Amino acid sequence: MKKAISSALLLCIMASYSTSGMAADACEVVLCMYGKATGNGGNECHSAERTFFNIVTKNKHGFLPDHTADARKSFLLECDSADPAIISQIINKFGRVRG
């Protein structure tokens, strides 16, 4: 139980740290990542894509794809105007991918 609480706390801290210093805002990232998911991405989206793929969750054993997807989804949900179906599509395609 203590390990689960520690893991959840670590995830929250990492997610808040990852989103606090981001160059692109969540709505820009949603727009660009949706374009990338549908094959319509552009050069102007480089910063937004980098912001998305820089959200990574690790532990002492390495990359945690499910936790990374959750952290990325939390960041994208900061864009209130984004359609949840689009966010799900982005996460399904790129959420568990290493940057």
C-alpha positions as CSV (number, residue, x, y, z in Angstrom):
1,M,0.0,0.0,0.0
2,K,2.8,2.4,0.9
3,K,4.5,1.6,-2.4
4,A,1.3,2.4,-4.3
5,I,0.9,5.7,-2.6
6,S,4.5,6.6,-3.2
7,S,4.2,5.7,-6.9
8,A,1.0,7.8,-7.2
9,L,2.7,10.7,-5.5
10,L,5.8,10.4,-7.7
11,L,3.6,10.3,-10.8
12,C,1.7,13.5,-9.8
13,I,5.0,15.3,-9.0
14,M,6.5,14.3,-12.3
15,A,3.4,15.3,-14.3
16,S,3.2,18.7,-12.6
17,Y,6.9,19.3,-13.2
18,S,6.7,18.2,-16.8
19,T,3.8,20.5,-17.6
20,S,5.1,23.6,-15.7
21,G,8.0,24.4,-18.0
22,M,6.4,23.6,-21.4
23,A,7.1,25.8,-24.4
24,A,3.8,25.1,-26.2
25,D,0.4,25.3,-24.6
26,A,-1.9,22.3,-24.4
27,C,-4.2,23.5,-27.2
28,E,-1.4,24.0,-29.6
29,V,-0.1,20.6,-28.8
30,V,-3.5,19.0,-29.3
31,L,-3.8,20.7,-32.7
32,C,-0.4,19.7,-33.9
33,M,-0.5,16.1,-32.5
34,Y,-3.9,15.6,-34.1
35,G,-2.4,16.8,-37.4
36,K,0.5,14.4,-36.9
37,A,-2.0,11.5,-36.1
38,T,-4.0,12.2,-39.3
39,G,-0.9,12.8,-41.5
40,N,-1.3,16.5,-41.8
41,G,1.5,17.8,-39.5
42,G,3.7,20.7,-40.5
43,N,7.1,22.2,-39.7
44,E,5.5,24.8,-37.5
45,C,4.5,22.0,-35.1
46,H,8.1,21.0,-34.1
47,S,7.9,22.8,-30.8
48,A,4.5,21.4,-29.9
49,E,5.6,17.9,-30.8
50,R,8.7,18.2,-28.8
51,T,6.7,19.4,-25.8
52,F,4.4,16.4,-26.1
53,F,7.2,13.8,-26.4
54,N,9.2,15.4,-23.6
55,I,6.5,14.3,-21.2
56,V,8.0,11.0,-20.0
57,T,7.6,9.1,-16.8
58,K,10.3,6.8,-15.6
59,N,11.3,4.9,-12.5
60,K,14.5,3.2,-11.5
61,H,13.8,0.4,-13.9
62,G,13.2,2.7,-16.9
63,F,10.5,4.0,-19.2
64,L,6.9,3.6,-18.0
65,P,4.6,3.7,-21.1
66,D,1.3,3.6,-19.3
67,H,2.3,6.3,-16.8
68,T,3.7,8.4,-19.6
69,A,0.4,8.1,-21.6
70,D,-1.5,9.2,-18.5
71,A,0.8,12.2,-17.9
72,R,0.5,13.2,-21.6
73,K,-3.3,12.8,-21.5
74,S,-3.4,15.0,-18.4
75,F,-1.5,17.7,-20.2
76,L,-3.7,17.5,-23.2
77,L,-6.8,17.7,-21.1
78,E,-5.6,21.2,-19.9
79,C,-7.0,22.4,-23.3
80,D,-10.7,22.9,-22.4
81,S,-11.8,23.3,-26.0
82,A,-10.3,20.0,-27.2
83,D,-12.6,17.2,-28.1
84,P,-12.0,14.2,-25.7
85,A,-12.3,11.8,-28.7
86,I,-9.4,13.6,-30.4
87,I,-7.3,13.5,-27.2
88,S,-8.0,9.7,-27.0
89,Q,-7.0,9.3,-30.6
90,I,-3.7,11.1,-30.0
91,I,-3.0,9.1,-26.9
92,N,-3.8,5.8,-28.6
93,K,-1.4,6.5,-31.3
94,F,1.5,8.4,-29.5
95,G,0.8,8.2,-25.8
96,R,3.0,5.2,-25.0
97,V,5.8,6.0,-27.5
98,R,9.2,7.2,-26.4
99,G,10.1,10.6,-27.7
